[in-house]
Amino acid sequence: MYDILIIGAGPAGMTAAIYGQRGGKKTVLFDQLSYGGQVINTPDVANYPGMPNMTGLEFANQVYKQFTELGAEMKYEKITQVKDADKPIKTVVTESGNEYQCKSIIIATGAQPRPLGVEGEEKFRGAGISYCATCDGAFFRDKVVAVAGGGNTALEDAETLSDLAKKVYLIHRRDEFRADATNVARVKSKDNVELVLNAVVTGLKGDKFIEGVEVEDKVTKEKRTLDVNGVFVAIGQVPKNEVFKDFVKLNKAGYVEAGEDCQTGTPGIFVAGDCRTKKVRQIATAVSDGAVAALAAVEHVNKTCYEVNK
């Protein structure tokens, strides 16, 4: 029996494990693949206070070491079902059929990259389509690539790829970027980055591997094909909350509806990080959520145990 069971081992989940364990509660953290979440693909964590010039992987390793040394457990299993979510004792079921009982749950599943949604995308996954420039950029050294997106991730990807690729097309559906001004300025200073604005990707060309990307000008409606060897997709995130939809409220985009208190409305169920409704999704806000959710879970467990024993 666990006091706090955390689903998702990104910055929010790992921080929750630290606070849960420090709160004297038996805490376990679940993730299907690895700890760290998307942060492990970040080449430079430049905006987290007190940790300049640290890679995302270094950051994740430090936090992992911290919560495991405190005694929190880490399990690499996929959660497929939650039974008795509204009861004092909840049961979590994994893909392998294992069941774990707990007194509280923190949902910290984060989000995954949003697909382009064009024909051929699945076919070219791993054959020219990538969702992680830091993971796959080296495969496109001295080649021509395109980045689709206009946020900080897209600009960071374009900057990373500009040091590897011969040329980088940055395709964005608006004429202005949503990214930070400093990121935009750095990318614009790159001689081998060409901005393709007011444009959307409408098709992918190639046989076994990508040989081109079709873009449409949103103003003129004209289409043209850019000869590229790869396309890096950075057009936002999609939350992974379907398994929880029967006991927490999701908004139209699939995010768990919760405020800064990380309360879901279901007793003993909390949410933290990028998977909840919020305006700013950064490492700092995820870490904040993790602390808030864990402290709320500790309070819930203490209150529940008191009421049972009195």
VEXLO-323834 format. One record per residue (C-alpha): residue number from 0; residue in three letters; x, y, z. Coordinates in nm, 4 decimals, always signed. Layout:
residues N
+-----+------+----------+----------+----------+
!  nr ! rest !       xx !       yy !       zz !
+-----+------+----------+----------+----------+
! NUM !  ALA !        X !        Y !        Z !
...
+-----+------+----------+----------+----------+
This chain:
residues 310
+-----+------+----------+----------+----------+
!  nr ! rest !       xx !       yy !       zz !
+-----+------+----------+----------+----------+
!   0 !  MET !  +0.0000 !  +0.0000 !  +0.0000 !
!   1 !  TYR !  +0.1338 !  +0.3378 !  -0.1038 !
!   2 !  ASP !  +0.0343 !  +0.6723 !  +0.0418 !
!   3 !  ILE !  +0.1039 !  +0.8639 !  -0.2801 !
!   4 !  LEU !  +0.1175 !  +0.7126 !  -0.6279 !
!   5 !  ILE !  +0.2447 !  +0.9441 !  -0.9012 !
!   6 !  ILE !  +0.1770 !  +0.8775 !  -1.2699 !
!   7 !  GLY !  +0.4436 !  +1.0388 !  -1.4882 !
!   8 !  ALA !  +0.8114 !  +1.1046 !  -1.4152 !
!   9 !  GLY !  +0.8727 !  +1.4441 !  -1.5702 !
!  10 !  PRO !  +0.9780 !  +1.7465 !  -1.3612 !
!  11 !  ALA !  +0.6315 !  +1.7687 !  -1.2018 !
!  12 !  GLY !  +0.6142 !  +1.4027 !  -1.1068 !
!  13 !  MET !  +0.9713 !  +1.3849 !  -0.9804 !
!  14 !  THR !  +0.9237 !  +1.6982 !  -0.7687 !
!  15 !  ALA !  +0.6046 !  +1.5491 !  -0.6269 !
!  16 !  ALA !  +0.8042 !  +1.2392 !  -0.5300 !
!  17 !  ILE !  +1.0525 !  +1.4554 !  -0.3386 !
!  18 !  TYR !  +0.7807 !  +1.6405 !  -0.1478 !
!  19 !  GLY !  +0.5743 !  +1.3283 !  -0.0859 !
!  20 !  GLN !  +0.8678 !  +1.1387 !  +0.0576 !
!  21 !  ARG !  +0.9838 !  +1.4365 !  +0.2631 !
!  22 !  GLY !  +0.6289 !  +1.4573 !  +0.3949 !
!  23 !  GLY !  +0.6774 !  +1.1153 !  +0.5494 !
!  24 !  LYS !  +0.4598 !  +0.9320 !  +0.2994 !
!  25 !  LYS !  +0.5389 !  +0.6106 !  +0.1156 !
!  26 !  THR !  +0.5655 !  +0.7350 !  -0.2413 !
!  27 !  VAL !  +0.5995 !  +0.5579 !  -0.5756 !
!  28 !  LEU !  +0.6525 !  +0.7071 !  -0.9197 !
!  29 !  PHE !  +0.5393 !  +0.5363 !  -1.2425 !
!  30 !  ASP !  +0.6519 !  +0.6026 !  -1.5975 !
!  31 !  GLN !  +0.6276 !  +0.3856 !  -1.9055 !
!  32 !  LEU !  +0.9706 !  +0.4638 !  -2.0491 !
!  33 !  SER !  +1.2077 !  +0.6663 !  -1.8364 !
!  34 !  TYR !  +1.2314 !  +0.9467 !  -1.5852 !
!  35 !  GLY !  +1.2732 !  +1.3068 !  -1.6940 !
!  36 !  GLY !  +0.9942 !  +1.3487 !  -1.9480 !
!  37 !  GLN !  +1.0539 !  +1.5866 !  -2.2373 !
!  38 !  VAL !  +1.3197 !  +1.7778 !  -2.0472 !
!  39 !  ILE !  +1.5795 !  +1.5100 !  -2.1233 !
!  40 !  ASN !  +1.5704 !  +1.6262 !  -2.4880 !
!  41 !  THR !  +1.6525 !  +1.9859 !  -2.3968 !
!  42 !  PRO !  +2.0141 !  +2.0734 !  -2.4798 !
!  43 !  ASP !  +2.0329 !  +2.3735 !  -2.2458 !
!  44 !  VAL !  +1.8144 !  +2.4489 !  -1.9437 !
!  45 !  ALA !  +1.8826 !  +2.8216 !  -1.9507 !
!  46 !  ASN !  +1.5787 !  +2.9615 !  -1.7681 !
!  47 !  TYR !  +1.5578 !  +2.7510 !  -1.4510 !
!  48 !  PRO !  +1.6741 !  +2.9547 !  -1.1479 !
!  49 !  GLY !  +2.0156 !  +2.8608 !  -1.0132 !
!  50 !  MET !  +2.0961 !  +2.6065 !  -1.2830 !
!  51 !  PRO !  +2.2411 !  +2.7901 !  -1.5844 !
!  52 !  ASN !  +2.4052 !  +2.5940 !  -1.8647 !
!  53 !  MET !  +2.2721 !  +2.2585 !  -1.7473 !
!  54 !  THR !  +2.1394 !  +2.0087 !  -2.0017 !
!  55 !  GLY !  +1.7940 !  +1.8629 !  -1.9578 !
!  56 !  LEU !  +1.9395 !  +1.5188 !  -1.9003 !
!  57 !  GLU !  +2.1689 !  +1.6520 !  -1.6263 !
!  58 !  PHE !  +1.8709 !  +1.8214 !  -1.4640 !
!  59 !  ALA !  +1.6642 !  +1.5011 !  -1.4757 !
!  60 !  ASN !  +1.9496 !  +1.2930 !  -1.3350 !
!  61 !  GLN !  +1.9935 !  +1.5320 !  -1.0422 !
!  62 !  VAL !  +1.6248 !  +1.5252 !  -0.9518 !
!  63 !  TYR !  +1.6054 !  +1.1461 !  -0.9952 !
!  64 !  LYS !  +1.8986 !  +1.1029 !  -0.7590 !
!  65 !  GLN !  +1.7325 !  +1.3316 !  -0.5077 !
!  66 !  PHE !  +1.3964 !  +1.1542 !  -0.4865 !
!  67 !  THR !  +1.5425 !  +0.8015 !  -0.4915 !
!  68 !  GLU !  +1.7910 !  +0.8854 !  -0.2145 !
!  69 !  LEU !  +1.4962 !  +1.0060 !  -0.0087 !
!  70 !  GLY !  +1.3406 !  +0.6623 !  -0.0492 !
!  71 !  ALA !  +1.0746 !  +0.7134 !  -0.3157 !
!  72 !  GLU !  +1.0349 !  +0.4177 !  -0.5520 !
!  73 !  MET !  +1.0480 !  +0.4260 !  -0.9323 !
!  74 !  LYS !  +0.8591 !  +0.1731 !  -1.1468 !
!  75 !  TYR !  +0.8707 !  +0.1505 !  -1.5256 !
!  76 !  GLU !  +0.5192 !  +0.0374 !  -1.6109 !
!  77 !  LYS !  +0.2336 !  +0.1835 !  -1.8151 !
!  78 !  ILE !  -0.0834 !  +0.2678 !  -1.6224 !
!  79 !  THR !  -0.3935 !  +0.1462 !  -1.8074 !
!  80 !  GLN !  -0.6697 !  +0.1703 !  -1.5491 !
!  81 !  VAL !  -0.7614 !  +0.3238 !  -1.2150 !
!  82 !  LYS !  -1.0217 !  +0.1428 !  -1.0047 !
!  83 !  ASP !  -1.2218 !  +0.2964 !  -0.7181 !
!  84 !  ALA !  -1.0834 !  +0.6418 !  -0.7941 !
!  85 !  ASP !  -1.3441 !  +0.8036 !  -0.5690 !
!  86 !  LYS !  -1.2809 !  +0.5663 !  -0.2779 !
!  87 !  PRO !  -1.0315 !  +0.6130 !  +0.0084 !
!  88 !  ILE !  -0.8260 !  +0.3217 !  -0.1247 !
!  89 !  LYS !  -0.7623 !  +0.3373 !  -0.4987 !
!  90 !  THR !  -0.6216 !  +0.0638 !  -0.7235 !
!  91 !  VAL !  -0.3965 !  +0.1311 !  -1.0216 !
!  92 !  VAL !  -0.3642 !  -0.1364 !  -1.2914 !
!  93 !  THR !  -0.0651 !  -0.1573 !  -1.5267 !
!  94 !  GLU !  -0.0372 !  -0.2910 !  -1.8798 !
!  95 !  SER !  +0.1333 !  -0.6040 !  -1.7500 !
!  96 !  GLY !  -0.1615 !  -0.6737 !  -1.5189 !
!  97 !  ASN !  +0.0002 !  -0.5681 !  -1.1930 !
!  98 !  GLU !  -0.2198 !  -0.3888 !  -0.9401 !
!  99 !  TYR !  -0.1072 !  -0.1333 !  -0.6823 !
! 100 !  GLN !  -0.3169 !  +0.0163 !  -0.4043 !
! 101 !  CYS !  -0.2757 !  +0.3711 !  -0.2819 !
! 102 !  LYS !  -0.4426 !  +0.6421 !  -0.0769 !
! 103 !  SER !  -0.3859 !  +0.9255 !  -0.3257 !
! 104 !  ILE !  -0.2873 !  +0.9735 !  -0.6891 !
! 105 !  ILE !  -0.1022 !  +1.2568 !  -0.8613 !
! 106 !  ILE !  -0.1520 !  +1.2702 !  -1.2394 !
! 107 !  ALA !  +0.1640 !  +1.4121 !  -1.3969 !
! 108 !  THR !  +0.1582 !  +1.2549 !  -1.7426 !
! 109 !  GLY !  +0.2701 !  +1.5649 !  -1.9309 !
! 110 !  ALA !  +0.1971 !  +1.5948 !  -2.3005 !
! 111 !  GLN !  +0.3302 !  +1.4543 !  -2.6271 !
! 112 !  PRO !  +0.4171 !  +1.6311 !  -2.9535 !
! 113 !  ARG !  +0.1204 !  +1.7252 !  -3.1706 !
! 114 !  PRO !  +0.1389 !  +1.5613 !  -3.5153 !
! 115 !  LEU !  +0.1262 !  +1.7574 !  -3.8398 !
! 116 !  GLY !  -0.1858 !  +1.5725 !  -3.9443 !
! 117 !  VAL !  -0.0910 !  +1.5393 !  -4.3117 !
! 118 !  GLU !  -0.0950 !  +1.2313 !  -4.5314 !
! 119 !  GLY !  +0.2224 !  +1.0253 !  -4.5109 !
! 120 !  GLU !  +0.3220 !  +1.1400 !  -4.1634 !
! 121 !  GLU !  +0.3049 !  +0.7921 !  -4.0136 !
! 122 !  LYS !  +0.4849 !  +0.6438 !  -4.3140 !
! 123 !  PHE !  +0.7794 !  +0.8803 !  -4.2732 !
! 124 !  ARG !  +0.8165 !  +0.8534 !  -3.8949 !
! 125 !  GLY !  +1.1821 !  +0.7631 !  -3.8505 !
! 126 !  ALA !  +1.2365 !  +0.8109 !  -4.2246 !
! 127 !  GLY !  +1.2545 !  +1.1890 !  -4.2308 !
! 128 !  ILE !  +0.9862 !  +1.2916 !  -3.9807 !
! 129 !  SER !  +1.1116 !  +1.3705 !  -3.6315 !
! 130 !  TYR !  +0.9669 !  +1.5331 !  -3.3220 !
! 131 !  CYS !  +1.2994 !  +1.5880 !  -3.1463 !
! 132 !  ALA !  +1.5791 !  +1.7917 !  -3.3020 !
! 133 !  THR !  +1.8248 !  +1.7195 !  -3.0228 !
! 134 !  CYS !  +1.7589 !  +1.3459 !  -3.0580 !
! 135 !  ASP !  +1.7781 !  +1.3168 !  -3.4364 !
! 136 !  GLY !  +1.9551 !  +1.6297 !  -3.5590 !
! 137 !  ALA !  +2.2902 !  +1.4565 !  -3.6016 !
! 138 !  PHE !  +2.1396 !  +1.2294 !  -3.8683 !
! 139 !  PHE !  +2.0877 !  +1.5343 !  -4.0911 !
! 140 !  ARG !  +2.4354 !  +1.6812 !  -4.0794 !
! 141 !  ASP !  +2.5089 !  +1.8779 !  -4.3998 !
! 142 !  LYS !  +2.1572 !  +1.8093 !  -4.5310 !
! 143 !  VAL !  +1.8527 !  +2.0314 !  -4.5848 !
! 144 !  VAL !  +1.5743 !  +2.0203 !  -4.3279 !
! 145 !  ALA !  +1.2529 !  +2.1991 !  -4.2352 !
! 146 !  VAL !  +1.1108 !  +2.2861 !  -3.8955 !
! 147 !  ALA !  +0.7340 !  +2.3352 !  -3.8602 !
! 148 !  GLY !  +0.6224 !  +2.5607 !  -3.5752 !
! 149 !  GLY !  +0.6486 !  +2.9084 !  -3.4260 !
! 150 !  GLY !  +0.6939 !  +2.8632 !  -3.0519 !
! 151 !  ASN !  +1.0074 !  +2.8397 !  -2.8401 !
! 152 !  THR !  +1.0545 !  +2.4704 !  -2.9171 !
! 153 !  ALA !  +1.0445 !  +2.5313 !  -3.2920 !
! 154 !  LEU !  +1.2908 !  +2.8210 !  -3.2690 !
! 155 !  GLU !  +1.5251 !  +2.6196 !  -3.0460 !
! 156 !  ASP !  +1.5045 !  +2.3285 !  -3.2896 !
! 157 !  ALA !  +1.5866 !  +2.5568 !  -3.5827 !
! 158 !  GLU !  +1.8836 !  +2.6996 !  -3.3963 !
! 159 !  THR !  +2.0133 !  +2.3542 !  -3.3027 !
! 160 !  LEU !  +1.9740 !  +2.2267 !  -3.6579 !
! 161 !  SER !  +2.1406 !  +2.5344 !  -3.8091 !
! 162 !  ASP !  +2.4693 !  +2.4170 !  -3.6551 !
! 163 !  LEU !  +2.4327 !  +2.0760 !  -3.8187 !
! 164 !  ALA !  +2.2356 !  +2.1072 !  -4.1408 !
! 165 !  LYS !  +2.3355 !  +2.2802 !  -4.4603 !
! 166 !  LYS !  +2.0072 !  +2.4715 !  -4.4648 !
! 167 !  VAL !  +1.7001 !  +2.5020 !  -4.2416 !
! 168 !  TYR !  +1.3540 !  +2.6159 !  -4.3511 !
! 169 !  LEU !  +1.1434 !  +2.7431 !  -4.0607 !
! 170 !  ILE !  +0.7750 !  +2.7121 !  -4.1540 !
! 171 !  HIS !  +0.5202 !  +2.9045 !  -3.9473 !
! 172 !  ARG !  +0.1509 !  +2.9677 !  -4.0123 !
! 173 !  ARG !  +0.1658 !  +3.3286 !  -3.8974 !
! 174 !  ASP !  +0.3832 !  +3.6271 !  -3.9885 !
! 175 !  GLU !  +0.5038 !  +3.6652 !  -3.6295 !
! 176 !  PHE !  +0.6441 !  +3.4138 !  -3.3839 !
! 177 !  ARG !  +0.5042 !  +3.3189 !  -3.0436 !
! 178 !  ALA !  +0.8552 !  +3.2420 !  -2.9197 !
! 179 !  ASP !  +1.0630 !  +3.4616 !  -2.6903 !
! 180 !  ALA !  +1.2196 !  +3.7597 !  -2.8636 !
! 181 !  THR !  +1.5716 !  +3.6421 !  -2.7789 !
! 182 !  ASN !  +1.5089 !  +3.3058 !  -2.9462 !
! 183 !  VAL !  +1.3680 !  +3.4774 !  -3.2550 !
! 184 !  ALA !  +1.6641 !  +3.7151 !  -3.2778 !
! 185 !  ARG !  +1.9184 !  +3.4315 !  -3.2580 !
! 186 !  VAL !  +1.7452 !  +3.2326 !  -3.5306 !
! 187 !  LYS !  +1.7132 !  +3.5345 !  -3.7577 !
! 188 !  SER !  +2.0865 !  +3.5902 !  -3.7243 !
! 189 !  LYS !  +2.1603 !  +3.2486 !  -3.8749 !
! 190 !  ASP !  +2.2638 !  +3.2724 !  -4.2401 !
! 191 !  ASN !  +2.1439 !  +2.9213 !  -4.3228 !
! 192 !  VAL !  +1.7924 !  +2.9606 !  -4.1802 !
! 193 !  GLU !  +1.5172 !  +3.0717 !  -4.4185 !
! 194 !  LEU !  +1.1836 !  +3.1837 !  -4.2750 !
! 195 !  VAL !  +0.8727 !  +3.0580 !  -4.4537 !
! 196 !  LEU !  +0.5946 !  +3.2606 !  -4.2912 !
! 197 !  ASN !  +0.2166 !  +3.2602 !  -4.3350 !
! 198 !  ALA !  +0.2524 !  +2.9043 !  -4.4578 !
! 199 !  VAL !  +0.1305 !  +2.5594 !  -4.3571 !
! 200 !  VAL !  +0.2555 !  +2.2129 !  -4.4456 !
! 201 !  THR !  +0.0071 !  +2.0437 !  -4.6782 !
! 202 !  GLY !  +0.2005 !  +1.7412 !  -4.7990 !
! 203 !  LEU !  +0.5104 !  +1.5253 !  -4.7757 !
! 204 !  LYS !  +0.7016 !  +1.4021 !  -5.0780 !
! 205 !  GLY !  +0.9217 !  +1.0983 !  -5.1178 !
! 206 !  ASP !  +0.9359 !  +0.7226 !  -5.1609 !
! 207 !  LYS !  +1.1052 !  +0.5442 !  -4.8721 !
! 208 !  PHE !  +1.2433 !  +0.8650 !  -4.7232 !
! 209 !  ILE !  +1.1269 !  +1.2270 !  -4.7280 !
! 210 !  GLU !  +1.2483 !  +1.4166 !  -5.0319 !
! 211 !  GLY !  +1.0344 !  +1.7280 !  -5.0034 !
! 212 !  VAL !  +0.7650 !  +1.9115 !  -4.8128 !
! 213 !  GLU !  +0.4713 !  +2.0898 !  -4.9745 !
! 214 !  VAL !  +0.3710 !  +2.4219 !  -4.8207 !
! 215 !  GLU !  +0.0771 !  +2.6500 !  -4.8923 !
! 216 !  ASP !  +0.0860 !  +3.0258 !  -4.8546 !
! 217 !  LYS !  -0.2147 !  +3.1176 !  -4.6382 !
! 218 !  VAL !  -0.2512 !  +3.4549 !  -4.8089 !
! 219 !  THR !  -0.2057 !  +3.3741 !  -5.1770 !
! 220 !  LYS !  -0.3045 !  +3.0030 !  -5.1517 !
! 221 !  GLU !  -0.0079 !  +2.9218 !  -5.3738 !
! 222 !  LYS !  +0.1701 !  +2.5924 !  -5.3121 !
! 223 !  ARG !  +0.5342 !  +2.5072 !  -5.3537 !
! 224 !  THR !  +0.7627 !  +2.2189 !  -5.2680 !
! 225 !  LEU !  +1.0762 !  +2.2629 !  -5.0598 !
! 226 !  ASP !  +1.3429 !  +2.0026 !  -5.1306 !
! 227 !  VAL !  +1.4358 !  +1.8676 !  -4.7861 !
! 228 !  ASN !  +1.5740 !  +1.5507 !  -4.6323 !
! 229 !  GLY !  +1.3856 !  +1.5834 !  -4.3071 !
! 230 !  VAL !  +1.1004 !  +1.7599 !  -4.1302 !
! 231 !  PHE !  +1.1062 !  +1.8406 !  -3.7595 !
! 232 !  VAL !  +0.7603 !  +1.8909 !  -3.6114 !
! 233 !  ALA !  +0.7226 !  +2.1391 !  -3.3233 !
! 234 !  ILE !  +0.3621 !  +2.2621 !  -3.3357 !
! 235 !  GLY !  +0.2551 !  +2.2072 !  -2.9788 !
! 236 !  GLN !  +0.1625 !  +1.9308 !  -2.7405 !
! 237 !  VAL !  -0.1234 !  +1.6885 !  -2.6799 !
! 238 !  PRO !  -0.2006 !  +1.5700 !  -2.3244 !
! 239 !  LYS !  -0.2202 !  +1.1995 !  -2.2409 !
! 240 !  ASN !  -0.5195 !  +1.1902 !  -2.0082 !
! 241 !  GLU !  -0.7674 !  +0.9511 !  -2.1705 !
! 242 !  VAL !  -0.7257 !  +0.6872 !  -1.9011 !
! 243 !  PHE !  -0.8477 !  +0.9362 !  -1.6390 !
! 244 !  LYS !  -1.1511 !  +1.0785 !  -1.8192 !
! 245 !  ASP !  -1.4062 !  +0.8839 !  -1.6108 !
! 246 !  PHE !  -1.3090 !  +1.0435 !  -1.2800 !
! 247 !  VAL !  -1.1557 !  +1.3832 !  -1.3611 !
! 248 !  LYS !  -1.2913 !  +1.6558 !  -1.5857 !
! 249 !  LEU !  -1.1047 !  +1.7191 !  -1.9111 !
! 250 !  ASN !  -1.1409 !  +2.0291 !  -2.1254 !
! 251 !  LYS !  -1.1952 !  +2.0174 !  -2.5013 !
! 252 !  ALA !  -0.8212 !  +1.9895 !  -2.5639 !
! 253 !  GLY !  -0.7922 !  +1.6959 !  -2.3239 !
! 254 !  TYR !  -0.6195 !  +1.8729 !  -2.0352 !
! 255 !  VAL !  -0.7281 !  +1.7997 !  -1.6782 !
! 256 !  GLU !  -0.9266 !  +2.0946 !  -1.5474 !
! 257 !  ALA !  -0.7581 !  +2.2211 !  -1.2327 !
! 258 !  GLY !  -0.6293 !  +2.5478 !  -1.0939 !
! 259 !  GLU !  -0.3126 !  +2.6457 !  -0.9134 !
! 260 !  ASP !  -0.4156 !  +2.4268 !  -0.6168 !
! 261 !  CYS !  -0.3838 !  +2.1193 !  -0.8439 !
! 262 !  GLN !  -0.7168 !  +1.9821 !  -0.7145 !
! 263 !  THR !  -0.9218 !  +1.7791 !  -0.9618 !
! 264 !  GLY !  -1.2475 !  +1.7685 !  -0.7687 !
! 265 !  THR !  -1.2168 !  +1.3969 !  -0.6972 !
! 266 !  PRO !  -1.0999 !  +1.3344 !  -0.3389 !
! 267 !  GLY !  -0.7427 !  +1.2095 !  -0.3302 !
! 268 !  ILE !  -0.6787 !  +1.2762 !  -0.7013 !
! 269 !  PHE !  -0.4442 !  +1.5625 !  -0.7893 !
! 270 !  VAL !  -0.2797 !  +1.6830 !  -1.1118 !
! 271 !  ALA !  +0.0531 !  +1.8516 !  -1.1805 !
! 272 !  GLY !  +0.2496 !  +1.9826 !  -1.4766 !
! 273 !  ASP !  +0.1799 !  +2.0147 !  -1.8464 !
! 274 !  CYS !  -0.1199 !  +1.7785 !  -1.8424 !
! 275 !  ARG !  -0.3414 !  +2.0266 !  -1.6537 !
! 276 !  THR !  -0.5109 !  +2.3444 !  -1.7727 !
! 277 !  LYS !  -0.2643 !  +2.6315 !  -1.7419 !
! 278 !  LYS !  -0.1279 !  +2.9214 !  -1.9420 !
! 279 !  VAL !  +0.2457 !  +2.8737 !  -1.8905 !
! 280 !  ARG !  +0.4095 !  +2.5335 !  -1.9412 !
! 281 !  GLN !  +0.7723 !  +2.5523 !  -1.8323 !
! 282 !  ILE !  +1.0009 !  +2.3439 !  -1.6101 !
! 283 !  ALA !  +0.9581 !  +2.6004 !  -1.3332 !
! 284 !  THR !  +0.5777 !  +2.5814 !  -1.3408 !
! 285 !  ALA !  +0.5842 !  +2.2013 !  -1.3583 !
! 286 !  VAL !  +0.8098 !  +2.1858 !  -1.0531 !
! 287 !  SER !  +0.5777 !  +2.4274 !  -0.8720 !
! 288 !  ASP !  +0.2783 !  +2.2078 !  -0.9513 !
! 289 !  GLY !  +0.4617 !  +1.8999 !  -0.8283 !
! 290 !  ALA !  +0.5255 !  +2.0609 !  -0.4905 !
! 291 !  VAL !  +0.1681 !  +2.1895 !  -0.4570 !
! 292 !  ALA !  +0.0092 !  +1.8587 !  -0.5589 !
! 293 !  ALA !  +0.2313 !  +1.6528 !  -0.3273 !
! 294 !  LEU !  +0.1651 !  +1.8750 !  -0.0260 !
! 295 !  ALA !  -0.2076 !  +1.8508 !  -0.1001 !
! 296 !  ALA !  -0.1756 !  +1.4720 !  -0.1226 !
! 297 !  VAL !  +0.0103 !  +1.4581 !  +0.2090 !
! 298 !  GLU !  -0.2652 !  +1.6656 !  +0.3702 !
! 299 !  HIS !  -0.5325 !  +1.4397 !  +0.2189 !
! 300 !  VAL !  -0.3647 !  +1.1223 !  +0.3461 !
! 301 !  ASN !  -0.3204 !  +1.2701 !  +0.6938 !
! 302 !  LYS !  -0.6848 !  +1.3791 !  +0.7089 !
! 303 !  THR !  -0.8156 !  +1.0475 !  +0.5774 !
! 304 !  CYS !  -0.6097 !  +0.8444 !  +0.8232 !
! 305 !  TYR !  -0.7217 !  +1.0679 !  +1.1140 !
! 306 !  GLU !  -1.0900 !  +1.0301 !  +1.0252 !
! 307 !  VAL !  -1.0561 !  +0.6513 !  +0.9950 !
! 308 !  ASN !  -0.8728 !  +0.6134 !  +1.3267 !
! 309 !  LYS !  -1.0646 !  +0.8599 !  +1.5454 !
+-----+------+----------+----------+----------+
